[in-house]
Amino acid sequence: MKKIHNWLRLKRLGKELSQVELAYAIGQKSHSYISQWESGLGKPSDEQCAAIAGVLECSVQDIWPEEEA
């Protein structure tokens, strides 16, 4: 089962985005959200997942496979 924190970090780095840049791109004022998600300390909301999917050019299902939703 895929863990979002590993996937998110790898996908973000693959797009050559910093945590600050991703946070700004999804409308967050602080990169602390991204840091927490990548550390496994929290999970993005459905709305945040949709924004992440848009920035990282993937689907929400890529972020949350059905077995993890």
BELWOLIN-V533222 format. One record per residue. N is the residue number from 1. RES is the residue in one small letter. SS is DSSP state (H for helix, E for strand, C for the rest). PSI is psi in whole degrees, -180 to 180 (999 if undefined). Layout:
N/RES/SS/PSI + N/RES/SS/PSI
This chain:
1/m/C/131 + 2/k/C/137 + 3/k/C/130 + 4/i/H/-36 + 5/h/H/-39 + 6/n/H/-46 + 7/w/H/-47 + 8/l/H/-45 + 9/r/H/-47 + 10/l/H/-43 + 11/k/H/-42 + 12/r/H/-46 + 13/l/H/-34 + 14/g/H/-29 + 15/k/C/3 + 16/e/C/44 + 17/l/C/140 + 18/s/C/168 + 19/q/H/-39 + 20/v/H/-45 + 21/e/H/-42 + 22/l/H/-44 + 23/a/H/-48 + 24/y/H/-42 + 25/a/H/-28 + 26/i/C/9 + 27/g/C/16 + 28/q/C/144 + 29/k/C/-18 + 30/s/C/147 + 31/h/C/-3 + 32/s/H/-31 + 33/y/H/-48 + 34/i/H/-44 + 35/s/H/-45 + 36/q/H/-45 + 37/w/H/-42 + 38/e/H/-20 + 39/s/C/-3 + 40/g/C/17 + 41/l/C/-2 + 42/g/C/173 + 43/k/C/144 + 44/p/C/152 + 45/s/C/172 + 46/d/H/-42 + 47/e/H/-42 + 48/q/H/-38 + 49/c/H/-42 + 50/a/H/-41 + 51/a/H/-43 + 52/i/H/-45 + 53/a/H/-40 + 54/g/H/-44 + 55/v/H/-42 + 56/l/H/2 + 57/e/C/57 + 58/c/C/-178 + 59/s/C/161 + 60/v/H/-33 + 61/q/H/-28 + 62/d/H/-35 + 63/i/H/-47 + 64/w/C/88 + 65/p/C/155 + 66/e/C/-39 + 67/e/C/-14 + 68/e/C/-11 + 69/a/C/999
